[in-house]
Structures are given as C-alpha cells and as structure tokens.
C-alpha cells in the first residue's frame, strides 16, 4: 500500500512539474494549442504533434538561457546545421540537441517510481531513455539519408533526359526547367531551389550548391557534366557513358533487393516452423502428464 501511495505521489508531482514548466516557458493552454495545430494542418503549413511543439518551445528557451554552457564542436555543429537545413527542420543545432536531451530526460524520469517498486523495470526504462536519445538525435540524419536514396533512385532517368536534350540544346537552365515538370517531389524541390539560384546568381555556384545539398556521388557526376556544358564542352559522350554506368548501378541495386526477399521469406518460414513444433510439444506434454497421472 505504501509503494502504491508513493507511485501516485510521484505521478501527481510529475503532473505538477509539467504545468509549472509550461507556465515558466509561457506555453499556451492545451485547447489553444490544439486550435493552432488544427489551423496549421488545414492550411497545409504544418503536421507536428502537440507534444513536439511543447518540447521544441521548452528546448528553445533552455538552449537560449544555457547557450554559454551548451558548446558544440564547430565541425559537428556545421554538419548538424546543414543536415537540419536539408531535412527542413527549422531549429538551431543547440535547440535540436537540447530537444533530444529533454526527450531522453522525460523518458528517464519514468524510471524513478519504478526504482522504488521494481528496480529491474527502472533499469529497462533507463535503457529505453538512452535509445530515445539516439533515435531523436539521429532522426534528422535518417531523414536526409532516406531523402538522398529517393533522389538517387531518380538520377538515372534525370541523366537520360539530359543526354537526350543535349542533342538539340545546351542551355543548362532550360534542361533543368524542362525536367522539373516530370521530376519527383524530392528532386523537384532541389531543382526549384537550383533554378532560382541560377536565375539570381552564378550558374556554376548554383550547381555546386545543388551538389552539396544532396551529397550524392551520382549527382556529383551529373553536376560535373553540366558544368562542362556551361563551359562550352561537348558532353554528349560523357552523359552517354554516365547513363550506362548508372543503369548498371541501378540493376545491381535491384538484384540486391531481389536477393533479400528469399532471406526474409526464410525468416518467416522458420517462425512458422517453430510455432508448429511448439504446438506439437505442448500437445505431447499434456498427454504425457495425463498418462503419468494414471500410473500414480
């Protein structure tokens, strides 16, 4: 009974601390926040969860107050800033890091009452908090990686389009604008940015920024050919060889994906076999125990 009262006291104390922290960082009420989130979803400008909005605001406040103490490595900070920019997450590296810490800390707080009742469960929740930290911090990197794979899957078709267009026209801006109409969402977004940069600045710098944002070796080869076209070189043979190489890479990737299917089916087949054997073992055990009861 005493442990149950301690657990209830910890829960109500946590709720009280939550409301105090919301008042401290000037977080709006839950009803106001829901109406704001509904308005953003209806206008198509956001799809965040209410908990993420609260956590982001708290992290921004704490990061602003503890900015002298929260010092990030310059190289890691620059890499994280570029990753957040590519992933479309409007947070500073300090705020993003603090948000990951707060998420893991909130998960770790759940282990405090369990240490009083079930210490083993408390240790498990602490391990879960560490996993939450890694999952939250590397979420942006995973988004960028998935986005890069989707873009790379479309690059062979992009290279074929450039090869065909170079036979009649060498205007790089026109090539990109023409392919934009049939491009996928992720590559199309990058092409929009690149075309806007080319119209307002230097063509080569815009293409290099395009290459750096995606960070793909396949795209680097395409950009190299486009820059050569800007400089007046005949790149038709270059893109012909590039298309051949990209098709080979695409075929190898498809073979790897096809090779994974039998292994996945084998895993599920072993699970089904284990379940069938388990049924037989249970039935035989029940029969043996029943037969032993007749001897005694």
TORKOL-4160 file (C-alpha; in steps of 0.2 Angstrom, whole numbers, padded with zeros to 4 digits, m for minus):
296
<pt num="1" X="0000" Y="0000" Z="0000"/>
<pt num="2" X="0014" Y="0012" Z="0004"/>
<pt num="3" X="0023" Y="0009" Z="m0013"/>
<pt num="4" X="0006" Y="0012" Z="m0022"/>
<pt num="5" X="0005" Y="0029" Z="m0012"/>
<pt num="6" X="0022" Y="0033" Z="m0017"/>
<pt num="7" X="0019" Y="0029" Z="m0035"/>
<pt num="8" X="0003" Y="0040" Z="m0035"/>
<pt num="9" X="0013" Y="0054" Z="m0027"/>
<pt num="10" X="0027" Y="0053" Z="m0040"/>
<pt num="11" X="0014" Y="0054" Z="m0054"/>
<pt num="12" X="0005" Y="0069" Z="m0047"/>
<pt num="13" X="0021" Y="0078" Z="m0043"/>
<pt num="14" X="0026" Y="0075" Z="m0061"/>
<pt num="15" X="0010" Y="0082" Z="m0067"/>
<pt num="16" X="0013" Y="0097" Z="m0056"/>
<pt num="17" X="0031" Y="0100" Z="m0063"/>
<pt num="18" X="0024" Y="0099" Z="m0080"/>
<pt num="19" X="0011" Y="0113" Z="m0078"/>
<pt num="20" X="0024" Y="0123" Z="m0069"/>
<pt num="21" X="0037" Y="0121" Z="m0083"/>
<pt num="22" X="0023" Y="0126" Z="m0096"/>
<pt num="23" X="0020" Y="0142" Z="m0086"/>
<pt num="24" X="0038" Y="0146" Z="m0084"/>
<pt num="25" X="0041" Y="0145" Z="m0103"/>
<pt num="26" X="0025" Y="0153" Z="m0107"/>
<pt num="27" X="0017" Y="0138" Z="m0116"/>
<pt num="28" X="m0001" Y="0141" Z="m0122"/>
<pt num="29" X="m0015" Y="0130" Z="m0115"/>
<pt num="30" X="m0019" Y="0113" Z="m0122"/>
<pt num="31" X="m0035" Y="0120" Z="m0130"/>
<pt num="32" X="m0027" Y="0135" Z="m0138"/>
<pt num="33" X="m0013" Y="0124" Z="m0145"/>
<pt num="34" X="m0025" Y="0111" Z="m0152"/>
<pt num="35" X="m0034" Y="0125" Z="m0162"/>
<pt num="36" X="m0017" Y="0132" Z="m0168"/>
<pt num="37" X="m0012" Y="0115" Z="m0174"/>
<pt num="38" X="m0029" Y="0112" Z="m0182"/>
<pt num="39" X="m0027" Y="0129" Z="m0192"/>
<pt num="40" X="m0009" Y="0124" Z="m0197"/>
<pt num="41" X="m0015" Y="0107" Z="m0204"/>
<pt num="42" X="m0030" Y="0115" Z="m0213"/>
<pt num="43" X="m0018" Y="0127" Z="m0222"/>
<pt num="44" X="m0005" Y="0114" Z="m0226"/>
<pt num="45" X="0009" Y="0123" Z="m0217"/>
<pt num="46" X="0012" Y="0110" Z="m0203"/>
<pt num="47" X="0009" Y="0092" Z="m0197"/>
<pt num="48" X="0018" Y="0092" Z="m0180"/>
<pt num="49" X="0011" Y="0084" Z="m0164"/>
<pt num="50" X="0006" Y="0094" Z="m0149"/>
<pt num="51" X="0020" Y="0086" Z="m0138"/>
<pt num="52" X="0033" Y="0090" Z="m0151"/>
<pt num="53" X="0028" Y="0109" Z="m0151"/>
<pt num="54" X="0029" Y="0110" Z="m0132"/>
<pt num="55" X="0045" Y="0101" Z="m0131"/>
<pt num="56" X="0053" Y="0112" Z="m0145"/>
<pt num="57" X="0047" Y="0128" Z="m0136"/>
<pt num="58" X="0054" Y="0122" Z="m0120"/>
<pt num="59" X="0071" Y="0117" Z="m0128"/>
<pt num="60" X="0072" Y="0134" Z="m0137"/>
<pt num="61" X="0070" Y="0143" Z="m0120"/>
<pt num="62" X="0083" Y="0132" Z="m0111"/>
<pt num="63" X="0095" Y="0132" Z="m0125"/>
<pt num="64" X="0094" Y="0151" Z="m0126"/>
<pt num="65" X="0097" Y="0153" Z="m0107"/>
<pt num="66" X="0111" Y="0139" Z="m0107"/>
<pt num="67" X="0120" Y="0144" Z="m0123"/>
<pt num="68" X="0136" Y="0148" Z="m0114"/>
<pt num="69" X="0137" Y="0131" Z="m0107"/>
<pt num="70" X="0130" Y="0121" Z="m0122"/>
<pt num="71" X="0145" Y="0122" Z="m0133"/>
<pt num="72" X="0145" Y="0111" Z="m0148"/>
<pt num="73" X="0160" Y="0105" Z="m0158"/>
<pt num="74" X="0162" Y="0118" Z="m0173"/>
<pt num="75" X="0163" Y="0103" Z="m0186"/>
<pt num="76" X="0149" Y="0094" Z="m0179"/>
<pt num="77" X="0138" Y="0110" Z="m0177"/>
<pt num="78" X="0141" Y="0114" Z="m0195"/>
<pt num="79" X="0137" Y="0096" Z="m0201"/>
<pt num="80" X="0121" Y="0096" Z="m0190"/>
<pt num="81" X="0116" Y="0114" Z="m0196"/>
<pt num="82" X="0117" Y="0108" Z="m0214"/>
<pt num="83" X="0108" Y="0092" Z="m0210"/>
<pt num="84" X="0094" Y="0101" Z="m0202"/>
<pt num="85" X="0093" Y="0113" Z="m0217"/>
<pt num="86" X="0092" Y="0099" Z="m0229"/>
<pt num="87" X="0079" Y="0089" Z="m0218"/>
<pt num="88" X="0068" Y="0105" Z="m0217"/>
<pt num="89" X="0069" Y="0106" Z="m0198"/>
<pt num="90" X="0068" Y="0125" Z="m0193"/>
<pt num="91" X="0079" Y="0123" Z="m0177"/>
<pt num="92" X="0096" Y="0128" Z="m0172"/>
<pt num="93" X="0109" Y="0114" Z="m0168"/>
<pt num="94" X="0109" Y="0119" Z="m0150"/>
<pt num="95" X="0090" Y="0119" Z="m0149"/>
<pt num="96" X="0089" Y="0102" Z="m0158"/>
<pt num="97" X="0102" Y="0095" Z="m0147"/>
<pt num="98" X="0093" Y="0101" Z="m0131"/>
<pt num="99" X="0077" Y="0094" Z="m0138"/>
<pt num="100" X="0085" Y="0077" Z="m0139"/>
<pt num="101" X="0091" Y="0078" Z="m0121"/>
<pt num="102" X="0074" Y="0084" Z="m0115"/>
<pt num="103" X="0065" Y="0069" Z="m0124"/>
<pt num="104" X="0078" Y="0057" Z="m0116"/>
<pt num="105" X="0076" Y="0065" Z="m0099"/>
<pt num="106" X="0057" Y="0064" Z="m0100"/>
<pt num="107" X="0058" Y="0045" Z="m0104"/>
<pt num="108" X="0071" Y="0043" Z="m0090"/>
<pt num="109" X="0060" Y="0051" Z="m0077"/>
<pt num="110" X="0048" Y="0037" Z="m0079"/>
<pt num="111" X="0060" Y="0026" Z="m0071"/>
<pt num="112" X="0061" Y="0035" Z="m0054"/>
<pt num="113" X="0045" Y="0027" Z="m0047"/>
<pt num="114" X="0049" Y="0010" Z="m0054"/>
<pt num="115" X="0066" Y="0010" Z="m0045"/>
<pt num="116" X="0056" Y="0011" Z="m0028"/>
<pt num="117" X="0044" Y="m0003" Z="m0034"/>
<pt num="118" X="0053" Y="m0014" Z="m0047"/>
<pt num="119" X="0071" Y="m0009" Z="m0049"/>
<pt num="120" X="0073" Y="m0021" Z="m0064"/>
<pt num="121" X="0060" Y="m0011" Z="m0074"/>
<pt num="122" X="0068" Y="0005" Z="m0069"/>
<pt num="123" X="0084" Y="m0001" Z="m0077"/>
<pt num="124" X="0075" Y="m0006" Z="m0093"/>
<pt num="125" X="0067" Y="0011" Z="m0094"/>
<pt num="126" X="0084" Y="0019" Z="m0092"/>
<pt num="127" X="0090" Y="0009" Z="m0106"/>
<pt num="128" X="0075" Y="0014" Z="m0116"/>
<pt num="129" X="0079" Y="0033" Z="m0112"/>
<pt num="130" X="0096" Y="0030" Z="m0120"/>
<pt num="131" X="0088" Y="0023" Z="m0135"/>
<pt num="132" X="0076" Y="0038" Z="m0136"/>
<pt num="133" X="0091" Y="0049" Z="m0136"/>
<pt num="134" X="0099" Y="0041" Z="m0151"/>
<pt num="135" X="0083" Y="0040" Z="m0160"/>
<pt num="136" X="0078" Y="0058" Z="m0158"/>
<pt num="137" X="0096" Y="0065" Z="m0161"/>
<pt num="138" X="0099" Y="0055" Z="m0177"/>
<pt num="139" X="0081" Y="0057" Z="m0184"/>
<pt num="140" X="0087" Y="0071" Z="m0195"/>
<pt num="141" X="0101" Y="0061" Z="m0202"/>
<pt num="142" X="0090" Y="0047" Z="m0206"/>
<pt num="143" X="0078" Y="0059" Z="m0215"/>
<pt num="144" X="0092" Y="0066" Z="m0225"/>
<pt num="145" X="0098" Y="0048" Z="m0229"/>
<pt num="146" X="0081" Y="0042" Z="m0235"/>
<pt num="147" X="0079" Y="0058" Z="m0245"/>
<pt num="148" X="0096" Y="0055" Z="m0253"/>
<pt num="149" X="0091" Y="0037" Z="m0258"/>
<pt num="150" X="0075" Y="0043" Z="m0266"/>
<pt num="151" X="0084" Y="0056" Z="m0276"/>
<pt num="152" X="0097" Y="0044" Z="m0281"/>
<pt num="153" X="0084" Y="0032" Z="m0287"/>
<pt num="154" X="0078" Y="0046" Z="m0300"/>
<pt num="155" X="0095" Y="0051" Z="m0306"/>
<pt num="156" X="0097" Y="0038" Z="m0320"/>
<pt num="157" X="0081" Y="0045" Z="m0328"/>
<pt num="158" X="0087" Y="0063" Z="m0325"/>
<pt num="159" X="0104" Y="0058" Z="m0334"/>
<pt num="160" X="0094" Y="0051" Z="m0348"/>
<pt num="161" X="0084" Y="0066" Z="m0350"/>
<pt num="162" X="0100" Y="0077" Z="m0350"/>
<pt num="163" X="0108" Y="0066" Z="m0363"/>
<pt num="164" X="0093" Y="0067" Z="m0375"/>
<pt num="165" X="0091" Y="0086" Z="m0373"/>
<pt num="166" X="0110" Y="0090" Z="m0376"/>
<pt num="167" X="0107" Y="0083" Z="m0394"/>
<pt num="168" X="0097" Y="0099" Z="m0398"/>
<pt num="169" X="0101" Y="0112" Z="m0385"/>
<pt num="170" X="0115" Y="0116" Z="m0372"/>
<pt num="171" X="0105" Y="0128" Z="m0361"/>
<pt num="172" X="0108" Y="0121" Z="m0344"/>
<pt num="173" X="0094" Y="0131" Z="m0336"/>
<pt num="174" X="0082" Y="0126" Z="m0349"/>
<pt num="175" X="0087" Y="0107" Z="m0346"/>
<pt num="176" X="0083" Y="0109" Z="m0328"/>
<pt num="177" X="0067" Y="0118" Z="m0330"/>
<pt num="178" X="0061" Y="0105" Z="m0343"/>
<pt num="179" X="0065" Y="0090" Z="m0332"/>
<pt num="180" X="0056" Y="0099" Z="m0317"/>
<pt num="181" X="0039" Y="0096" Z="m0324"/>
<pt num="182" X="0041" Y="0077" Z="m0323"/>
<pt num="183" X="0053" Y="0076" Z="m0308"/>
<pt num="184" X="0048" Y="0068" Z="m0291"/>
<pt num="185" X="0044" Y="0078" Z="m0276"/>
<pt num="186" X="0061" Y="0077" Z="m0268"/>
<pt num="187" X="0072" Y="0080" Z="m0283"/>
<pt num="188" X="0059" Y="0093" Z="m0289"/>
<pt num="189" X="0061" Y="0103" Z="m0273"/>
<pt num="190" X="0080" Y="0103" Z="m0276"/>
<pt num="191" X="0078" Y="0108" Z="m0294"/>
<pt num="192" X="0067" Y="0123" Z="m0289"/>
<pt num="193" X="0080" Y="0129" Z="m0277"/>
<pt num="194" X="0094" Y="0127" Z="m0290"/>
<pt num="195" X="0084" Y="0135" Z="m0304"/>
<pt num="196" X="0080" Y="0150" Z="m0293"/>
<pt num="197" X="0099" Y="0152" Z="m0288"/>
<pt num="198" X="0104" Y="0151" Z="m0306"/>
<pt num="199" X="0092" Y="0165" Z="m0311"/>
<pt num="200" X="0098" Y="0176" Z="m0297"/>
<pt num="201" X="0116" Y="0172" Z="m0297"/>
<pt num="202" X="0131" Y="0162" Z="m0305"/>
<pt num="203" X="0126" Y="0146" Z="m0314"/>
<pt num="204" X="0141" Y="0136" Z="m0308"/>
<pt num="205" X="0139" Y="0141" Z="m0290"/>
<pt num="206" X="0121" Y="0136" Z="m0290"/>
<pt num="207" X="0125" Y="0119" Z="m0297"/>
<pt num="208" X="0139" Y="0116" Z="m0284"/>
<pt num="209" X="0126" Y="0121" Z="m0270"/>
<pt num="210" X="0114" Y="0108" Z="m0278"/>
<pt num="211" X="0128" Y="0095" Z="m0277"/>
<pt num="212" X="0132" Y="0099" Z="m0259"/>
<pt num="213" X="0114" Y="0100" Z="m0253"/>
<pt num="214" X="0111" Y="0082" Z="m0259"/>
<pt num="215" X="0128" Y="0075" Z="m0255"/>
<pt num="216" X="0127" Y="0061" Z="m0268"/>
<pt num="217" X="0142" Y="0055" Z="m0279"/>
<pt num="218" X="0130" Y="0050" Z="m0293"/>
<pt num="219" X="0123" Y="0068" Z="m0293"/>
<pt num="220" X="0141" Y="0075" Z="m0292"/>
<pt num="221" X="0145" Y="0066" Z="m0309"/>
<pt num="222" X="0129" Y="0074" Z="m0317"/>
<pt num="223" X="0134" Y="0091" Z="m0310"/>
<pt num="224" X="0152" Y="0089" Z="m0317"/>
<pt num="225" X="0145" Y="0086" Z="m0334"/>
<pt num="226" X="0133" Y="0101" Z="m0333"/>
<pt num="227" X="0147" Y="0112" Z="m0328"/>
<pt num="228" X="0157" Y="0106" Z="m0343"/>
<pt num="229" X="0142" Y="0110" Z="m0354"/>
<pt num="230" X="0142" Y="0128" Z="m0346"/>
<pt num="231" X="0160" Y="0130" Z="m0351"/>
<pt num="232" X="0156" Y="0125" Z="m0369"/>
<pt num="233" X="0162" Y="0107" Z="m0369"/>
<pt num="234" X="0153" Y="0094" Z="m0379"/>
<pt num="235" X="0147" Y="0082" Z="m0365"/>
<pt num="236" X="0136" Y="0071" Z="m0376"/>
<pt num="237" X="0148" Y="0056" Z="m0375"/>
<pt num="238" X="0151" Y="0059" Z="m0356"/>
<pt num="239" X="0132" Y="0058" Z="m0352"/>
<pt num="240" X="0131" Y="0043" Z="m0363"/>
<pt num="241" X="0144" Y="0034" Z="m0353"/>
<pt num="242" X="0136" Y="0041" Z="m0337"/>
<pt num="243" X="0119" Y="0034" Z="m0341"/>
<pt num="244" X="0127" Y="0017" Z="m0345"/>
<pt num="245" X="0136" Y="0017" Z="m0328"/>
<pt num="246" X="0120" Y="0022" Z="m0319"/>
<pt num="247" X="0110" Y="0009" Z="m0327"/>
<pt num="248" X="0122" Y="m0004" Z="m0321"/>
<pt num="249" X="0122" Y="0003" Z="m0303"/>
<pt num="250" X="0103" Y="0003" Z="m0304"/>
<pt num="251" X="0102" Y="m0016" Z="m0310"/>
<pt num="252" X="0114" Y="m0021" Z="m0296"/>
<pt num="253" X="0103" Y="m0012" Z="m0283"/>
<pt num="254" X="0088" Y="m0021" Z="m0290"/>
<pt num="255" X="0097" Y="m0038" Z="m0289"/>
<pt num="256" X="0102" Y="m0034" Z="m0271"/>
<pt num="257" X="0084" Y="m0030" Z="m0266"/>
<pt num="258" X="0078" Y="m0046" Z="m0275"/>
<pt num="259" X="0092" Y="m0056" Z="m0266"/>
<pt num="260" X="0085" Y="m0050" Z="m0249"/>
<pt num="261" X="0067" Y="m0057" Z="m0252"/>
<pt num="262" X="0072" Y="m0076" Z="m0250"/>
<pt num="263" X="0081" Y="m0072" Z="m0234"/>
<pt num="264" X="0065" Y="m0063" Z="m0227"/>
<pt num="265" X="0054" Y="m0077" Z="m0233"/>
<pt num="266" X="0066" Y="m0089" Z="m0224"/>
<pt num="267" X="0065" Y="m0080" Z="m0208"/>
<pt num="268" X="0046" Y="m0081" Z="m0208"/>
<pt num="269" X="0046" Y="m0099" Z="m0213"/>
<pt num="270" X="0057" Y="m0103" Z="m0198"/>
<pt num="271" X="0045" Y="m0094" Z="m0187"/>
<pt num="272" X="0030" Y="m0104" Z="m0193"/>
<pt num="273" X="0040" Y="m0120" Z="m0191"/>
<pt num="274" X="0044" Y="m0115" Z="m0173"/>
<pt num="275" X="0026" Y="m0112" Z="m0170"/>
<pt num="276" X="0021" Y="m0129" Z="m0177"/>
<pt num="277" X="0034" Y="m0138" Z="m0167"/>
<pt num="278" X="0028" Y="m0128" Z="m0151"/>
<pt num="279" X="0010" Y="m0134" Z="m0154"/>
<pt num="280" X="0016" Y="m0152" Z="m0155"/>
<pt num="281" X="0027" Y="m0150" Z="m0140"/>
<pt num="282" X="0013" Y="m0143" Z="m0129"/>
<pt num="283" X="0001" Y="m0157" Z="m0135"/>
<pt num="284" X="0013" Y="m0171" Z="m0131"/>
<pt num="285" X="0017" Y="m0163" Z="m0114"/>
<pt num="286" X="m0001" Y="m0163" Z="m0110"/>
<pt num="287" X="m0003" Y="m0181" Z="m0115"/>
<pt num="288" X="0012" Y="m0187" Z="m0106"/>
<pt num="289" X="0007" Y="m0178" Z="m0090"/>
<pt num="290" X="m0010" Y="m0185" Z="m0091"/>
<pt num="291" X="m0003" Y="m0203" Z="m0093"/>
<pt num="292" X="0009" Y="m0201" Z="m0079"/>
<pt num="293" X="m0007" Y="m0196" Z="m0068"/>
<pt num="294" X="m0014" Y="m0213" Z="m0072"/>
<pt num="295" X="0001" Y="m0223" Z="m0065"/>
<pt num="296" X="0001" Y="m0214" Z="m0049"/>
